[in-house]
Amino acid sequence: MKKLKDLKIDEHFETYLLIKTAELRRTKAGKDYLAFTFQDETGQIDGKLWDAQPIFVERFKAGVVVNIKGKKELYNGMPQLNQITLQLANNINLRPEDFKEKPPVNVEKLREEMTQTIFDIKNPIWNRIVRHLLKKYDEEFFSYPAAKTNHHAFETGLAYHTLTMVKIARALSEIYPELNASLLYSGIILHDLAKVIELSGANNTEYTLRGNLIGHIVLIDEEISKAIIELNIDENREDVLILRHVILSHHGLLEYGSPVRPKLMEAEIIHQIDNLDATMQMLSGALRQVSPGETTSRVFALDNRNFYKPTFKDGVSD
């Protein structure tokens, strides 16, 4: 059976895929259809099942592995699966977790890196707050994705994204010694921690009610406020206010969800590192789906652009 990354445009196929999302929709003519996102360990793709009968809505839900026949097509420049027929996969050896994107490193490696990073936070107030909140959400932090879609949307993606940002911050701190490394590490570790409240978990990830109505930026600021009360820390200390600022401003712009724009050097750098790592993850994922000499489908989160995968290696054209 072929994997998603191996399917060509206009190719008819049969394979097994995991239903990542399933949503009942209605055409302009008033007919129901199911809009799916399918995935395997090599990527994901959208598809539609027309004339969605009630039994199909009940049977083909998120988290189910299916045998699928269909055709890969382009629609408005985006690949999708069409002309599909589905059956539930009855093979007991097909587990949903086998169809999910795997993190590049294991959880124990991530835990080791996190422990070292905490040791490197020299400010005692920041260190106490970070330790307190990581202990509170330890299990979730090392299992949740960083997003429902787009970047690091896989199990342990939150911890992987966070520690990749820490690595970038370490390198930048050597280049720019005027940066406060402890503030960078503290802000990075906490900046997305409330994704464990905003999202429902690693399986069939959805936004929670608190996530939809409040969002992870405000939620983590609330968690920091609770922590400083529990730790008996003065909320008016400058280092506490600075830490809260780098968290609240990490999306950079008000229209992107930050209640304030960065007003500290470290706040601006955390915003830039966050964008860099998210961008690289999206680009790497898109480019894995194509062969050298081909162009990716449009990446919505990157201004709906597509990207070319060169054929040359080591600077020598084939």
Secondary structure, DSSP 8 states (H G I E B T S, - for coil): ---GGG--TT-EEEEEEEEEEEEEEE-TTS-EEEEEEEEETTEEEEEEESS--HHHHHHS-TT-EEEEEEEEEEETTEEEEEEEEEEE---TT--GGGGS---SS-HHHHHHHHHHHHHT---HHHHHHHHHHHHHTHHHHTTS-S-SSSSS-STTHHHHHHHHHHHHHHHHHHH-TTS-HHHHHHHHHHHTTTHHHHB--SSS--B-HHHHHT-HHHHHHHHHHHHHHHTT--TT-HHHHHHHHHHHTTT-SGGGT-SS---SHHHHHHHHHHHHHHHHHHHHHHHTTS-TT-B---BGGGTTB--B----BTTB--
